[in-house]
């Protein structure tokens, strides 16, 4: 079976919609521990790729050379909601490296949350690049480019040294030759790769001790993200909430178009999922449901993610998004 039904949406006791997808749990040795559907499916990992992008940026002693703190490592790995503390961190980082937001290749956007958006419209009146949810990653690219004396212009292009190094790193970790490279929503390269191979590369980050010269920075990236989950997403983001209830055992990272990944060091493994129709709401439910099978997180705490309420415009609970497997 290519894809399987993972999430059902009900309204007034009847099924209204459902979402199909594929998922895999794989360890750092390449052993498939569990599999749901055809995980040879080619995907763009989108922002779920960010732990790998951070590893590429900061390996080789770059993190120490830049004197980058754990908070900023978490910000580099973030798909943030552009809350006030995110905005402050981005602005301070750009000031520190003597650049401004026009140097960011990500486009202008509004903050994610409604209240922050209202405040931004009142105060700024226009969309800004610092509000983009990938602006932390882009600050990391600019800081590393300056530190290594690489061009900051076109740092988002496939032929820039940082991007060529990223593709090489992914190919080495995934043991897969990348043939096609897409362009992410934030303008950075995003490779087309089988879900299983993407998860395999992420499992090696989870089992950071096997990464030899990259072990320390991979461990630090994981620890920074579980230490500051609000920075990696937002105060109310699902990836933040799931990371927090795991009590530091798992880092959850979301990506656009229904991609989600979980790094699980105690299993030396990663769990990755792709929802066929690209629905983020379904990926959030499915990742919680699939992770529950590992008995790492308190089942009672996972229930509200596995069975997420559907509400109408007057806040009445009129249905659920249910994990089906």
N, C-alpha and C positions, 0 to 999 in steps of 0.2 A: 504494500500500500504506500503510495507516494506521500500523502498527508493524512493526518488523522484529526477527527473532531476533538478539540480541546476545551473550548469554552462555549457555553450556551447562555443566551440572554433571554430572560423571561419577562413578561409583562402580564400582570393580573393572573398569574398562574399558568400562562401558556407560553410556549417557546415562540419568540419573535425573530431571533437571529441566532446564528452560531458562527464560530470562527475555527478554521482548521490551521494546522501548522505541523512543523517537524521540530524535533529536539534530540539532543544527545548529551549523555554524561560520559566523559572520557577522561582517562588518567594520563599522567605525563609519560607513561610508557607506550601510549597509543592503544591501550586496551579499552574497548567500548564496554562500559559497565552497564549502561541502559541506553535504549534507543527507541525513539518514537517516530515512525515514518522514515522516509528516504532522506538520510542526512548527507547524501552526496549532492543535495540541492545546492546550487550556486546562489550565494547571497552577497550583498554588500553589507558588511558589519556595521556600517555607519558609526555612531558615537560609541557603540560597544567596543570599538577598536581603541579607545583612548588609553587604556592601561598599556597597550603595546606601543602607542605613540609616545607615551611618557617614558617608557623604558628606553626607547630609541633616543629620545632627547637627552636623557640624564646619565646614560651609561658612560663608562670610561672616565669616571671622576668628575664629570661636568657638574653634577649637583653640588659637590663639595667645592669645586672651583667657583661656582656662582654664589656659594653660600646661601642656597635656596632653602627656605624653611619647609617643614612638613606641611604647613597650611598651604603654601604655594605649590607644593607637589600635588596636593589634593585638588587645588584649583586647576592645575594643568590637566588633570584627569576628569574634570567636571563637565557635565551638561547642566550648567547652573540656571537658576530661576531669576537671576539678576535682582536679588533682594539688595537692600541698601548695603549690607556688609560685602556682598559680591562686588557691587559697583565701586565701593571704596578700595577693595583689594586690587581690582583691575587698574583703577586710576593711579594708585600708589606704585604699582609695578611699572607702569608705563613711565611715570615720572622718574623712577629709580634708574631706568635704562635710557633716559633722555630721549624718549620717543613720545608720540601722541597717538590718539586713536585712529588717525588717518593712516597710520602705518599698519593697522590691522587689516588683513585681507578679507575677513568676514564682513558681511554686509550689515547695515544698520537694522535695528529691530527694536521692539518694545520689550520691557520686562514681562515675565511669564504670568505672575499673579496679578489679579485685577487691581488691588489697592496700589501695588507698586507701579502698575501701568498708569493709573490715574495720576499719581504723584509725578511720574516722568513726563506725562503730557502737560501738567501744570508747570513744572520747573524747566523742562528742556524744550517742550513744544514740538520736538521732532524726534524721530527714531535716531538712535546712536549706536555706534559699533560696540561700545562698552556694554551695551545691554544684550548683545547677542549671546546666546547660551554657550557658545564655543569660544568666547573671547579669552578665557583663561588659557586654553590650549594654545591659542594664537600668541598670547603674551609669552608663553614658554618658548615657542618657535623663534620669536623675535629676540628674546634674551639669550638663547643658545646661539643663534646666528651671530649676534654681536660678540659674545664671549669667544666664539671660535673664529672670528674674523671672516665670516661668510656673508654673502650679500643678504641684506634684509629685503631688497626688492625681489619680488617674485619668489619669496620663500615657499609659496603654496604650489609652485609648479613642479611637475613630475621630474624635471631635469635638475632641480635644486639638490645639492648634496644631501641635505637632511631627508628629503623625500626618497631619493635613491637608496639611502641607507635603510630607511624604514622598510621598503619593499624587500630588500635583501634580508633584513632581520626576520620579517614575516615568513619569507620563503624557507629560511633555515629552521625556524621553530616549527612551522607547519609541515615541513618536508613536502612542499608543493610548489610547483612552478607557476607563478601568476602570469596569466596571459592577457588579462584585461584590467585596466585601472579606470575606475569611474571618478567622477567629481562629486564630492560630498556637498551638502547644503551650505556648508561654511567655506567652500572653495578648495579645501585640501583634498589630496588624492585619497581614494577609498578603493581597495582592491576587490575584485570579484573572486570569491573563494568558496569551496564547499563548506557548508556549516560544520561538518565533522572536522575538517582541517583547521578551521578557525578555532573551534573548541580545543583542539589538540594543542595549538600554539598557546592558548590561554591557560591550559592545564600546566604547561611548563612554567608559566609565570607563577601559578599557584604553588608549584613544587620548586620554589626559588632556589633551593640548595643545589639543584642540578644544573644551574645556569653558569657555573664556574665564575668567570670574571664579572658576570652581570648579576650574581646572586644577591649581593648586598643592596643594590639599587632596586631590584625587583621586590625584595623583602620590604624595603623602605616605602615603596609606592603602595604596596598592600596595607602596611601599617598606617601610613598617612591617611589613606582613604577610609579606613575603619575608625580612625581617631577623629576625623572631621567629616562625617557623612553629610552634614548640612551643606558643607562647601561643595561636595561632589554633585549635589543635586539642588535641593532646596529644603527649607524647614519642613514642608509638607509633602515632599516628593516621595514616591513609592520606593525608589531605590534607596533613599536615605532611611526610610522607615524599616525596610527589610534588613538593611545592614545593621541597624541599631538593635533590632530584636534578635539578631544572630549572636549578639554579645561578642562581637569581634571575630567570629569564626568564619564569616563569609563576607566578601565584598560583592555587592550587586551593582551592575552597570547596565543602564538602558541605552538603546539606540533607536533611531527613527525607523519607521516602517516595520514595527513589530519585532524588533530584535531585542533580546535581553541575554545577559551572561552573568554567571555567578562563579567567582573564584573561591575554591574550597581547599585551603592548604592541608587540613587534617585528612582529607581524602586524596591529596595530591592530584586533584582533578578540577575540571570545569564543567559546568552545565550551561549549554547554549540553546536558545530557542529562536525560531523565526515563524511568525504568524503569516500565513499566505497573503491575506488581504491587507497587511501592513498596519493593522489596528493596534495601537499602543495599549488601549484598554484591555485587550485580550492577552497581550504579552505579559502585562502586570499580573493578571490572574493566573495565567499558566505557569509562570516562573515560580509563583508561590506554591501552586499545587504540586509541581514536579519536585521542588526542593523538600516538600513535606515527606516525601518517600524516603529521604535520607535520615530522618529522625535526629536532625541536628538542632532544629529550632523547635521551641515549645509549640505543639500543635494548636493549643488554644489561642496563642497569639497569631498564628497564621490564618485562622478561620476567617477573619474579616477581609483578608486579601483573596482567599480562595472562593469566598462567596460575598462578592462586593455588591452592596445595594444599588439599585437603580431608583432615582428619585425624580419626581416631576417638579414643575416650576414653583410649587408652594411647599417643597421639601417633604412631600409625602413619599414614603417607601412603597413603590408599586411593582417592584420586581428585583431580580438579581442577575449578576453575571456569575455563573457557576463554573467552577473547574469540573470537568467531566470524567477524567481518567481515574 
